[in-house]
Amino acid sequence: MSYVVIGSSFNKKEEKVAAETITPGYLIELNSADKFQKHSTAGGTVIPCFADIDKWQGNDLSDDYSADDLVAGWFPGSGDVVENAVLDGDSPNVSIGSLLESNGDGKLRLHDPASSAGVITYDRQIVGFALEAVTPGGTDTRFKLQIF
């Protein structure tokens, strides 16, 4: 069986209704209607929360949540490892230790310091760093991410 959560010191989980289709491993946020949606601001401020697998229904990584389903959201703490975060297929290659930020669609992308004059633009912009090298090559790819 696959997992989104490997281990957690904080281990805060919360269920909310899905505002849209959400894939396990996606970075999610609460909207103004108190529903989970894909994180919507590319390179923006992030309170890390990931859609976990709905194991109680016998689902796995390939089973998306539909709009109005209850989504299991996991709020990892600093140092926690996300087993199956999703890297956008159009992101440049990622090396071990690379910094990752929101792609604005639930997926993550390589942080590009050149796009923000070499500095981190927003407080809590960086979600974490890669624990493995990834070459997406146009295909969304799952990878291990350690939370800051």
C-alpha positions in Angstrom: 0.0 0.0 0.0 1.2 3.5 -0.7 1.1 6.4 1.7 1.1 10.2 1.7 2.1 10.4 5.4 5.3 8.5 6.3 5.7 9.6 9.9 4.7 12.7 11.8 5.6 14.3 15.1 2.6 16.7 14.8 0.1 14.4 13.0 -2.8 16.9 12.8 -5.5 15.7 10.5 -8.7 17.3 9.6 -11.7 16.4 7.4 -13.4 19.0 5.2 -15.6 18.9 2.2 -13.8 19.1 -1.2 -14.5 22.2 -3.2 -13.2 20.5 -6.4 -11.5 17.3 -7.5 -8.4 16.7 -5.4 -5.7 14.1 -5.8 -4.0 12.5 -2.8 -0.6 14.1 -2.2 -1.7 17.5 -3.5 -1.0 20.6 -1.5 -4.4 21.9 -0.3 -5.9 25.0 1.5 -9.1 26.1 3.0 -11.3 28.4 0.9 -13.7 31.1 2.1 -16.5 28.4 2.2 -14.5 26.3 4.7 -13.8 23.7 2.0 -10.5 22.2 0.9 -9.3 23.2 -2.5 -5.9 22.8 -4.3 -3.5 25.4 -3.1 -4.2 28.2 -5.5 -1.3 30.8 -5.3 1.8 29.8 -7.3 4.9 30.7 -5.2 2.6 32.1 -2.5 2.4 31.8 1.2 1.7 28.2 2.3 0.4 26.6 5.5 1.4 23.0 4.6 -1.6 20.7 4.3 -1.7 17.7 2.0 -4.6 15.5 0.9 -4.1 12.1 2.4 -5.4 8.8 1.0 -9.0 7.9 1.9 -7.9 4.5 3.4 -11.2 4.1 5.2 -12.9 3.6 1.8 -10.2 1.2 0.6 -8.8 3.9 -1.8 -5.2 4.4 -2.8 -3.1 7.1 -4.5 -5.0 6.7 -7.8 -8.4 7.5 -6.3 -9.1 11.2 -6.4 -11.6 12.9 -4.1 -14.5 14.4 -6.0 -16.2 17.7 -5.2 -18.3 17.4 -2.0 -16.4 14.3 -0.8 -14.8 14.5 2.7 -11.1 15.1 2.2 -8.6 13.9 4.8 -6.2 16.8 5.1 -2.8 16.3 6.9 -1.0 19.3 8.4 2.6 18.1 8.7 5.0 19.7 11.1 8.6 20.8 10.6 10.8 17.8 9.7 7.9 15.6 8.7 8.2 13.6 5.5 5.6 13.6 2.8 5.9 10.3 0.9 3.9 11.2 -2.2 3.9 14.9 -2.9 3.3 15.7 -6.6 5.9 17.6 -8.7 4.5 19.5 -11.7 5.6 17.8 -14.9 6.7 21.2 -16.3 9.0 21.9 -13.4 12.8 21.8 -14.0 14.7 18.8 -12.7 14.9 18.6 -8.9 18.0 17.6 -6.9 18.2 16.3 -3.4 17.9 19.3 -1.1 16.2 21.5 -3.7 13.6 24.0 -2.3 10.0 23.5 -3.4 7.1 25.9 -3.5 3.4 25.8 -4.6 2.7 25.5 -8.4 -0.8 27.1 -7.8 -2.7 23.9 -8.7 -2.0 21.5 -5.8 1.3 20.4 -7.2 4.7 21.6 -6.3 7.5 23.2 -8.4 11.2 24.0 -8.0 11.6 27.3 -6.2 13.2 29.7 -8.7 15.2 32.4 -6.9 15.7 34.3 -10.2 11.9 35.0 -10.3 12.1 36.7 -6.9 15.4 38.6 -7.2 17.2 35.9 -5.4 15.2 36.1 -2.2 12.2 34.4 -0.8 9.3 36.8 -1.6 6.6 35.6 0.8 6.6 34.4 4.4 6.2 30.6 4.3 6.7 30.4 0.6 8.9 27.4 0.7 7.0 24.2 1.5 10.1 22.0 2.0 13.0 20.3 0.3 13.3 17.3 -1.9 14.7 14.0 -0.4 15.2 12.5 -3.8 16.2 13.7 -7.3 13.3 14.0 -9.7 13.3 14.4 -13.5 9.7 15.1 -14.4 10.1 15.3 -18.2 6.6 16.7 -18.8 4.9 14.1 -16.5 3.6 14.9 -13.0 5.9 12.9 -10.6 5.5 11.7 -7.0 8.5 12.2 -4.7 9.5 12.5 -1.1 9.5 15.9 0.5 10.7 17.0 3.9 8.7 19.9 5.4 10.6 23.0 6.7 
